[in-house]
Amino acid sequence: RAPTIGRVAVYPLATTLYDISANPGVVSPLVTSTAASLVSTAAVSVQLASAHRFAATSPTRRWFMVAEPVSFCLEGERLFRYQDYGFSTLQRYPDPVATALPATTPQRRLLAQGVSAVNPFVLLPATLQRNAIVELSLRFSQQGEGVDIHHEVQLRNVP
């Protein structure tokens, strides 16, 4: 049986990326390949699990392999990482006062406590001079001491 290796995304510029039911759409159904082609230095051949048309063609003829989405969220003074919630146009999150997470809630992991920020994650769209950038601005504090982290991440996977 061929291994599942993710999904193909073509020209992923909008939040419609998360709507995998759309056909034509930005993201394909699951892609399979032979195990041998995944370690080969030759061109890789992929096969879509079902018929799919992409919403647009990439001007640079690129396509990307994408995995399940992952999110980071600052809740109060705690920074969490969410995963295993699948592709959805609506972001689901747990009830902050619940004592246990419901089965439909995405898996979350605590990354840090004592974190504060006004605008922790800011997306600067791509321009003609540069790729898109995500700015992270977080303050980590504990026992009266703190450190500010300001970091920019350049998004190189442009269409």
C-alpha positions as CSV (number, residue, x, y, z in Angstrom):
1,R,0.0,0.0,0.0
2,A,1.3,3.5,-0.9
3,P,2.2,5.8,2.0
4,T,0.2,9.0,2.6
5,I,2.6,11.9,2.4
6,G,0.3,14.9,2.9
7,R,-1.6,17.2,0.5
8,V,-0.6,19.4,-2.4
9,A,-1.3,23.2,-2.3
10,V,-1.2,25.4,-5.4
11,Y,-1.1,29.2,-5.1
12,P,-2.0,29.3,-1.3
13,L,-2.7,33.0,-0.8
14,A,-5.9,33.1,1.2
15,T,-7.6,31.4,4.2
16,T,-9.4,29.3,1.6
17,L,-6.3,27.1,2.0
18,Y,-8.1,25.5,4.9
19,D,-11.2,24.5,3.0
20,I,-10.3,21.0,1.7
21,S,-13.8,20.2,0.6
22,A,-13.6,22.8,-2.3
23,N,-13.2,21.4,-5.8
24,P,-11.7,23.4,-7.5
25,G,-9.7,24.4,-4.4
26,V,-6.3,25.4,-3.2
27,V,-5.5,22.1,-1.3
28,S,-5.8,18.6,-2.8
29,P,-7.1,15.4,-1.2
30,L,-4.4,13.2,0.4
31,V,-1.5,12.4,-1.8
32,T,0.2,9.0,-2.0
33,S,3.5,7.9,-3.4
34,T,5.7,4.8,-3.5
35,A,8.1,4.5,-0.6
36,A,11.0,4.2,-3.1
37,S,10.2,7.5,-4.8
38,L,10.3,9.3,-1.4
39,V,14.0,8.6,-1.0
40,S,15.1,8.8,-4.6
41,T,17.1,11.6,-6.1
42,A,15.0,11.4,-9.3
43,A,11.8,13.3,-9.9
44,V,9.0,12.3,-7.5
45,S,5.7,11.2,-8.9
46,V,2.7,11.8,-6.7
47,Q,-0.9,10.6,-7.2
48,L,-4.0,12.3,-5.8
49,A,-6.3,10.0,-3.9
50,S,-9.3,11.3,-6.0
51,A,-10.0,13.7,-8.9
52,H,-9.2,17.3,-8.0
53,R,-8.9,20.6,-9.8
54,F,-6.9,23.5,-8.4
55,A,-8.6,26.9,-8.1
56,A,-5.7,28.7,-9.9
57,T,-2.5,28.0,-11.6
58,S,0.8,29.1,-10.0
59,P,2.5,31.9,-12.0
60,T,5.8,30.3,-11.2
61,R,4.6,26.7,-11.7
62,R,5.2,25.7,-8.0
63,W,3.3,23.4,-5.8
64,F,3.9,22.7,-2.1
65,M,3.4,19.7,0.1
66,V,1.5,20.6,3.2
67,A,0.8,18.8,6.4
68,E,-2.0,19.3,9.0
69,P,-2.2,22.8,10.3
70,V,-0.6,23.9,13.6
71,S,-1.5,27.0,15.6
72,F,0.0,29.0,18.4
73,C,-2.2,31.0,20.8
74,L,-1.6,33.3,23.7
75,E,-4.3,32.7,26.3
76,G,-3.9,35.0,29.3
77,E,-0.3,34.5,30.2
78,R,0.1,31.0,28.7
79,L,1.4,30.2,25.2
80,F,-0.1,27.1,23.7
81,R,0.6,25.0,20.5
82,Y,-2.5,23.4,18.9
83,Q,-2.5,20.5,16.5
84,D,-4.6,17.6,15.3
85,Y,-7.6,19.7,14.5
86,G,-7.6,19.0,10.8
87,F,-8.3,21.5,8.0
88,S,-11.1,23.8,8.9
89,T,-12.1,27.4,8.0
90,L,-13.0,27.9,11.6
91,Q,-10.4,27.7,14.3
92,R,-11.6,25.6,17.2
93,Y,-10.2,26.2,20.7
94,P,-11.0,24.8,24.2
95,D,-13.1,26.5,26.8
96,P,-10.6,28.2,29.1
97,V,-12.6,27.4,32.2
98,A,-13.3,23.7,31.4
99,T,-11.5,21.2,33.6
100,A,-11.1,18.7,30.8
101,L,-10.9,19.1,27.1
102,P,-13.8,17.7,25.1
103,A,-13.0,15.0,22.6
104,T,-13.6,17.4,19.6
105,T,-11.0,19.9,20.9
106,P,-7.6,20.0,19.2
107,Q,-4.7,18.7,21.0
108,R,-2.8,21.4,22.8
109,R,0.5,21.7,24.6
110,L,1.7,24.4,27.0
111,L,4.8,26.0,25.6
112,A,5.4,28.8,28.2
113,Q,3.9,30.6,31.2
114,G,4.3,34.2,32.3
115,V,4.0,35.5,28.7
116,S,2.5,38.8,27.8
117,A,2.1,40.8,24.6
118,V,-0.1,43.4,23.0
119,N,0.1,42.1,19.4
120,P,2.0,38.8,19.7
121,F,1.7,37.7,16.1
122,V,1.5,40.1,13.2
123,L,1.5,39.2,9.5
124,L,3.1,41.7,7.1
125,P,1.9,40.9,3.6
126,A,4.4,40.4,0.8
127,T,5.3,43.4,-1.3
128,L,7.2,43.8,-4.6
129,Q,10.4,44.3,-2.6
130,R,10.1,41.4,-0.1
131,N,8.3,38.2,0.9
132,A,5.7,38.1,3.6
133,I,6.9,38.4,7.2
134,V,5.4,37.2,10.5
135,E,6.5,39.3,13.5
136,L,6.6,37.7,16.9
137,S,6.7,40.0,20.0
138,L,6.5,38.3,23.3
139,R,7.6,39.2,26.9
140,F,8.5,36.3,29.2
141,S,8.4,37.2,32.9
142,Q,8.9,35.3,36.1
143,Q,9.7,36.5,39.7
144,G,10.1,40.1,38.7
145,E,12.6,39.4,35.9
146,G,11.7,39.5,32.2
147,V,13.0,39.3,28.7
148,D,11.5,40.7,25.5
149,I,11.7,38.6,22.4
150,H,11.2,40.3,19.0
151,H,11.6,38.0,16.0
152,E,10.8,38.2,12.3
153,V,10.1,35.1,10.2
154,Q,10.4,35.5,6.5
155,L,7.8,33.4,4.6
156,R,9.8,32.1,1.6
157,N,7.1,29.7,0.3
158,V,5.6,32.3,-2.0
159,P,3.7,31.3,-5.1
